[in-house]
Amino acid sequence: MLKIKNLHASVEGNEILRGLNLEVKPGEVHAIMGPNGSGKSTLASVLAGNEDYEVTEGAVDFEGKDLLDLGTEDRAREGLFLAFQYPVEIPGVSNINFLRAALNEIRKYHGEEPYSASEFLKRVKEKSALVELDGKLANRSVNEGFSGGEKKRNEIFQMAMLEPKLAILDETDSGLDIDALKVVAQGVNAMRSPNRSFVVITHYQRLLDYIVPDVVHVLYKGRIVKSGPKELALELEAKGYDWIKEEVTA
Amino acid sequence: MAYEGDEILEEVTRKEYEFGWITDIESDKAPPGLSEEIIRFISAKKNEPLWMLEWRLDAYRQWTEMKEPNWAHVDYQKPDYQSISYYSAPKQKKQLDSLDEVDPELRRTMDRLGISTEEQKRLSGVAVDFVMDSVSVATSFKEKLGELGIIFCSMSEAIQSHPELVKKYLGSVVPKNDNFFAALNSAVFTDGSFCYIPKGVRCPMELSTYFRINEAGTGQFERTLVVADKGSYCSYLEGCTAPQRDENQLHAAVVELIALDDAEIKYSTVQNWYPGDENGKGGVFNFVTKRGLCEKNAKISWTQVETGSAITWKYPSCILKGDNSVGEFYSVAVTNNRQQADTGTKMIHIGKNTHSTIISKGISAGKSQNSYRGLVQINKTAQNARNFSQCDSLLMTDRCGAHTFPYIEIKNSTAKVEHEATTSKIGEDQIFYCLQRGLDEEKAISLIVNGYAKEVLNKLPMEFAVEAQKLLAISLEGSVG
């Protein structure tokens, strides 16, 4: 699914990713944890194609394609989805119209006919139930006036609508109370399948109680310094990151 | 223009000028320059009654005393008014044999606006069949309007066939000497539209210059007069989303609306004149005076989408004379490259309980300058007047400018006036968010900009709104930076 080799990336001349390696196989859920400033969100942005970040070295293979060679929109059309840490508001554009435009654009890319209004609405109904998203939110402007929790649920709703191959969740748990967290996790779990992979970026082990990862990675100073089974998350929760830092510098 | 069978008159009018610059008239075009003689010539050419000629001459005399205004936030080389030719006979547009002869750039834009092939032919002057849809539609529309007593014709025709109405209302809202450009228009206007809705009649269709464009075309100095009699309603569409090329650089139109007691007029404009090239070469100077008068309980609503012209100078206004009358102004003005727009409105509150709403959305791209200029005036007599103004500016680049000049004059302490203004730059994070969902940049900008302008676009008649949305996207193509 995703193969990252020796990835180096910088923003405004500061190198953030310093030789990152990662392989995600179809159907797997990978959690990426790490202290503040270790490069977690940078990794999400670079994979999605944010032009603020400059890739200086390395390669990323996504389903046999050179990901770094694709434009942002084509990465999305190929099936890469990023659930944003801070979803932006787009005033005056209804959530529904936005999604319909996006979905049909992706279908067009794959040579498929656009959805009819009724097909589309059926899908909206089905998927919004998945994340218990109020029908009214679907008709409001994209993220405008949404609470923090509603914004995050809306990201998962969009993910469910677009059915990506690889979903990157960038701190989707931040700012969520426990109920909202469960709803979000439930939405993600419902979408797990042998052909779909997830990269879950988080600060806290808490989310991983609900979205159980196959592998946990620790990102530190722009590299993955430790990988392990889901128990590694519990260990990090208990002991913090200092022992990892020591291991690295030792 | 009713030219058929008028040869004798033609003879006579020509004779009159035999000793002047008559030789030039053979070409049916007045020599450059403006003088009383030229105005007499125009009036005679159009076979106008004496009162009309005198009206024009009076306007001209006042114009000669006036100075071109300097206060707008626009910079241009003032036209030489003596080098312009103020009359050329309404000649057939050069007919083309097929769409292949049309400027490919123009065609591409029309395609993207979703304008049908038949329509494209009509707009670009390709010879069309007599059975063509819009012609027959126009005819049946005319019949339908006639049954209701609605008069909808060219201004020249109205001067001939409804002189009492024209005499009564022409210049009643925009006086001849209102401003430099209005005075010029009053002196030399060659044609335009006239519309009268009788008492209590609700006009069942959108009135559009579209239906009589074949007859008259659009002129350099257009004059429009819409009169809605007591308790009547009409919605009027001006312009068209298709790109309009014109060899005349200067356009100075005047539009007057009169809404008598309990009447309502909705006036929508899409202006897409040639804006000039990237470097600001060419392009139309659009100096328009638009104003409406509301009597008791009347309502006038202006909606405009301005994307064209090199210079736009335009302030559709409402005089809220009658008690409980309502004025509205909804505007989207887009400027790109080197375009300059200074546009807004004036709401003059005179009657009691008068209300006005102003929603202005400016979008600046390239190196353009976009200004909102608005006046809210509450007179002493306007007890309990209300105004709400919202002026937003969206910047697409770091090199463009957005300016807001709100003027508020209040002479009655019961007035309630609210003004809100915002300026924002189109967010790279918004665009990135859209791209990440699979939309390309053009679609992303189109979505964001249309969302921003939605409050105004929603006011447009349905079929216009869809084209206007596409037009916004096209006007802003590749403009983020």
Interface residues (C-beta under 8 A of the other chain):
Chain A: A48 G49 N50 E51 G71 T72 E73 R75 A76 R77 F81 L82 F84 P87 V88 I90 P91 G92 V93 N97 F98 L99 A101 A102 L103 E105 I106 Y109 S141 Q158 L162
Chain B: G427 D429 Q430 F432 Y433 C434 L435 Q436 R437 G438 L439 D440 E441 K443 L447 I448 N450 G451 Y452 A453 K454 E455
